Amino acid sequence: MVDLGADVLLVDSLIDDYGGNLFNLHGIEDRVRVNIADVRDQHGMNYLVRGQDYLFNLAGQVSHIDSMRDPYTDLEINCRAQLSLLEACRQHNPDVKLVYASTTQVYGAPTALPVTEQHLRAPIDVNGINTMDGDWYHILYNNIYGIRACSLRLTRTYGPRMLVKHNRQTALGWFVRQALDNEEIQLFDGRQVRDYTYVDDAVEAFLRAGASDAANGQVYNLGGTEPVSLKDLVATLVRVASSGRYKVAPFPEERRRIDIGDFYTDYSKITQALGWRPTVGLEEGLRRTVDYYKKHRERYWTRE
């Protein structure tokens, strides 16, 4: 967006444990405005939404494990704060266009594959329930109040700048770190088939959804170029990184209870409506990711 000449305001609470890192702006620091604020601050949001043409709403607590350990924080960030943000737009900038970052976790364990937007929504953890509410708040405000909004249901987005300091958010981020540290990666079962979206492809989906009023009031699945088993994913990562190894280990009970098994999406709805489809294959995406962290390891490798 900066390269396209947009006036960009970034709003982030910069919570370190959620991946807040100013180095993510490396190369464009002097071309964007940054406001360090929390989406839970109603007064701050009332002010910050004013005068904006587009709002890409990616604020959220995304750890499924953390949502089960601390459900109230997840409720505040992923549910109540989303409603407050929409109220800020309704009262102070009703002409803004919103694109919300939801998750395919709202579907829970699939009853049929690939998963379409019509699949039953049956989340299996607190994070999925609260994000589902945030998802539908945006559609409700579109339908009732005319606040142009849509929702993208992301599925395992990965790439440069993702959090790798602990293993409670994206498993793939932690696998990348372990591979580059030449450690042993533990897989629980490893036969689960999943799809992965490279970050550049996800960004393209947000821009297309923001630019098109055909997206208003709609929910769209994103997806990857092709499903892959966790074992094959990690084998590819180890090969690309030229380091690391893996073994299959027993499922920890807290993770087994919220594992959804095989899961990959049907993203044909957004292809037909907006012309979007993933273009970066898994091996190429992993190569770009590994290269980035090899170059900037010291900026991301801190532990809790």
DAZI-V269858 format. One record per backbone hydrogen bond with DSSP energy under -1.0 kcal/mol. NH is the residue of the N-H (numbers start at 1). CO is the residue of the C=O. If there is no record, write none. Layout:
# DAZI-V269858
nh: [NH,NH]
co: [CO,CO]
This chain:
# DAZI-V269858
nh: [5,6,10,12,18,19,20,24,25,26,28,31,33,35,37,41,42,45,46,47,48,49,52,55,57,58,67,68,69,70,74,75,76,77,78,79,80,81,83,84,85,86,87,88,89,90,91,92,93,96,97,98,99,100,101,102,102,104,106,107,115,119,129,130,131,132,133,134,135,136,137,138,139,140,141,142,143,144,145,147,150,151,152,153,154,154,158,162,174,175,176,177,178,179,180,181,182,183,185,187,190,194,197,199,202,203,204,205,206,207,208,209,210,211,215,217,218,220,222,228,230,231,233,234,235,236,237,238,239,240,241,242,243,245,247,249,256,257,259,263,266,271,272,273,274,275,276,285,286,287,288,289,290,291,292,293,294,295,296,299,300,301]
co: [2,1,33,35,15,16,15,21,22,23,25,28,8,10,35,38,40,41,42,43,44,45,49,97,99,56,63,64,65,66,70,71,72,73,74,75,75,76,79,80,81,82,83,84,85,86,87,88,89,93,53,148,55,150,57,100,152,154,103,104,264,116,125,126,127,128,129,130,131,132,133,134,135,136,137,138,139,140,141,141,98,218,100,220,102,152,197,159,170,171,172,173,174,175,176,177,179,178,245,247,188,228,156,158,198,199,200,201,202,203,204,205,206,207,212,149,215,151,153,194,192,190,229,230,231,232,233,234,235,236,237,238,238,183,185,187,252,253,256,193,115,267,268,269,270,271,270,281,282,283,284,285,286,287,288,289,290,291,292,296,297,297]
